[in-house]
């Protein structure tokens, strides 16, 4: 069954669609991710680290994250689907991830694992199902009971991909998917923005439930789009479009995807930090994903956001580090203000989130594996498809393993 949407997206208010320099940037970023991810893998444990930080001793791994490992595997799989070659043998990593499931202690991580298995190896879902007690997830996990937006969005995405990968399971999964969707809808405000968690299910929700991060916007957009695709749910697609249009309309003049949104007031609550992963990965993967479901084009906003990474930002700083094979994490306020956050929580925020003074902003010199994983998830299959269609410049860039190498020495734009 094909779903038809009547929602119209007006791209005239945004930047132009991708240019040749934009495509060169994507190619460079993918090549960078392929060089950078091996340094983030703990070879002994075969899991990705939590973060890679710049220190006086060089780049140093910190911690382990099964969640980031699952997200990175999704990106590497998407790359392979597009014809790319992973720099890492992913099978031992996957085995390390699923051999011990004690790390799945919240409904969000459960959703990410279902998402991964549904996309990469749906034949393993049956064996995992009994171990994960999926049918009780909405009552068993605290985040689900509190209506935590991001976690529920991941769970909805996992269930939706499972239904798509295993049609014979779709009807059985539908009540749980619908229940998850229904909880999520209650966190969405009039303009489409999502709060961080339910405002009625906990004291913390009453205090701060209305303010949602960028992640609290993009993951529900993506999850509702996949739910709509799996169950031909028109309302879910419309809700996803409403939120997508909201964040696009609020996008900053330099393409910034802002940090916090007020679901009740229907506006940006606080702009900073601006995270590179939002610009080059989470924004694109979400808008590409929604666009594919509703047959609409969000390229204007996607590439405007991407350009922020390469010096077209508040500090004129190139967030791409060819020598370290990372994209630095964020531009953040050097003077954090609890009062600013509390004012935003009560709806008393500045009208000018985009006009920060440059001297108050700094770079956070770290990079997390999921950031490069989601970058591959967003662009991996597209860039390699472009290469296969005859772009010799992309061929040279994507085939290079030298730091900073570009097509025929092409400079960054």
Secondary structure in CASP SS format (residue, H / E / C, confidence):
PFRMAT SS
TARGET T0000
AUTHOR 0000-0000-0000
METHOD secondary structure of the structure
MODEL  1
X C 1.00
X C 1.00
X C 1.00
X C 1.00
X C 1.00
X C 1.00
X C 1.00
X C 1.00
X C 1.00
X C 1.00
X H 1.00
X H 1.00
X H 1.00
X C 1.00
X C 1.00
X C 1.00
X C 1.00
X C 1.00
X C 1.00
X H 1.00
X H 1.00
X H 1.00
X H 1.00
X H 1.00
X H 1.00
X H 1.00
X H 1.00
X H 1.00
X H 1.00
X H 1.00
X H 1.00
X H 1.00
X H 1.00
X H 1.00
X H 1.00
X H 1.00
X H 1.00
X H 1.00
X H 1.00
X H 1.00
X E 1.00
X E 1.00
X C 1.00
X C 1.00
X C 1.00
X C 1.00
X E 1.00
X E 1.00
X C 1.00
X C 1.00
X E 1.00
X E 1.00
X E 1.00
X E 1.00
X E 1.00
X C 1.00
X C 1.00
X E 1.00
X E 1.00
X E 1.00
X E 1.00
X E 1.00
X C 1.00
X C 1.00
X C 1.00
X H 1.00
X H 1.00
X H 1.00
X H 1.00
X H 1.00
X H 1.00
X H 1.00
X H 1.00
X H 1.00
X H 1.00
X H 1.00
X H 1.00
X H 1.00
X H 1.00
X H 1.00
X H 1.00
X C 1.00
X C 1.00
X C 1.00
X C 1.00
X C 1.00
X C 1.00
X C 1.00
X C 1.00
X H 1.00
X H 1.00
X H 1.00
X H 1.00
X H 1.00
X H 1.00
X H 1.00
X H 1.00
X H 1.00
X H 1.00
X C 1.00
X C 1.00
X C 1.00
X C 1.00
X C 1.00
X C 1.00
X C 1.00
X H 1.00
X H 1.00
X H 1.00
X H 1.00
X H 1.00
X H 1.00
X H 1.00
X H 1.00
X H 1.00
X H 1.00
X H 1.00
X H 1.00
X H 1.00
X H 1.00
X C 1.00
X H 1.00
X H 1.00
X H 1.00
X H 1.00
X H 1.00
X H 1.00
X H 1.00
X H 1.00
X H 1.00
X H 1.00
X H 1.00
X C 1.00
X H 1.00
X H 1.00
X H 1.00
X H 1.00
X H 1.00
X H 1.00
X H 1.00
X C 1.00
X H 1.00
X H 1.00
X H 1.00
X H 1.00
X H 1.00
X C 1.00
X C 1.00
X H 1.00
X H 1.00
X H 1.00
X H 1.00
X H 1.00
X H 1.00
X H 1.00
X H 1.00
X H 1.00
X H 1.00
X H 1.00
X H 1.00
X H 1.00
X H 1.00
X H 1.00
X H 1.00
X H 1.00
X C 1.00
X H 1.00
X H 1.00
X H 1.00
X H 1.00
X H 1.00
X H 1.00
X H 1.00
X H 1.00
X H 1.00
X H 1.00
X H 1.00
X H 1.00
X H 1.00
X H 1.00
X H 1.00
X H 1.00
X H 1.00
X H 1.00
X H 1.00
X C 1.00
X C 1.00
X E 1.00
X C 1.00
X C 1.00
X C 1.00
X C 1.00
X C 1.00
X E 1.00
X C 1.00
X C 1.00
X C 1.00
X C 1.00
X C 1.00
X C 1.00
X C 1.00
X C 1.00
X H 1.00
X H 1.00
X H 1.00
X H 1.00
X H 1.00
X H 1.00
X C 1.00
X C 1.00
X E 1.00
X E 1.00
X E 1.00
X C 1.00
X H 1.00
X H 1.00
X H 1.00
X H 1.00
X H 1.00
X H 1.00
X H 1.00
X H 1.00
X H 1.00
X H 1.00
X H 1.00
X H 1.00
X H 1.00
X H 1.00
X H 1.00
X H 1.00
X H 1.00
X C 1.00
X C 1.00
X H 1.00
X H 1.00
X H 1.00
X H 1.00
X H 1.00
X H 1.00
X H 1.00
X H 1.00
X H 1.00
X H 1.00
X H 1.00
X H 1.00
X H 1.00
X H 1.00
X H 1.00
X H 1.00
X C 1.00
X C 1.00
X C 1.00
X C 1.00
X C 1.00
X C 1.00
X C 1.00
X C 1.00
X C 1.00
X C 1.00
X E 1.00
X E 1.00
X E 1.00
X C 1.00
X C 1.00
X C 1.00
X C 1.00
X E 1.00
X E 1.00
X E 1.00
X E 1.00
X C 1.00
X C 1.00
X C 1.00
X E 1.00
X E 1.00
X H 1.00
X H 1.00
X H 1.00
X H 1.00
X H 1.00
X H 1.00
X H 1.00
X H 1.00
X H 1.00
X H 1.00
X H 1.00
X H 1.00
X H 1.00
X H 1.00
X H 1.00
X H 1.00
X H 1.00
X H 1.00
X H 1.00
X C 1.00
X C 1.00
X C 1.00
X C 1.00
X H 1.00
X H 1.00
X H 1.00
X H 1.00
X H 1.00
X H 1.00
X H 1.00
X H 1.00
X H 1.00
X C 1.00
X C 1.00
X E 1.00
X C 1.00
X C 1.00
X C 1.00
X C 1.00
X C 1.00
X C 1.00
X C 1.00
X E 1.00
X C 1.00
X E 1.00
X E 1.00
X C 1.00
X C 1.00
X C 1.00
X C 1.00
X E 1.00
X E 1.00
X C 1.00
X C 1.00
X E 1.00
X E 1.00
X E 1.00
X E 1.00
X C 1.00
X C 1.00
X C 1.00
X C 1.00
X H 1.00
X H 1.00
X H 1.00
X H 1.00
X H 1.00
X H 1.00
X H 1.00
X H 1.00
X C 1.00
X C 1.00
X C 1.00
X C 1.00
X C 1.00
X C 1.00
X C 1.00
X C 1.00
X C 1.00
X C 1.00
X C 1.00
X C 1.00
X H 1.00
X H 1.00
X H 1.00
X E 1.00
X E 1.00
X E 1.00
X E 1.00
X C 1.00
X E 1.00
X E 1.00
X C 1.00
X H 1.00
X H 1.00
X H 1.00
X H 1.00
X H 1.00
X H 1.00
X H 1.00
X H 1.00
X H 1.00
X H 1.00
X H 1.00
X H 1.00
X H 1.00
X H 1.00
X H 1.00
X H 1.00
X H 1.00
X H 1.00
X H 1.00
X H 1.00
X C 1.00
X C 1.00
X C 1.00
X H 1.00
X H 1.00
X H 1.00
X H 1.00
X H 1.00
X H 1.00
X H 1.00
X H 1.00
X C 1.00
X C 1.00
X C 1.00
X C 1.00
X C 1.00
X C 1.00
X C 1.00
X H 1.00
X H 1.00
X H 1.00
X C 1.00
X C 1.00
X C 1.00
X C 1.00
END
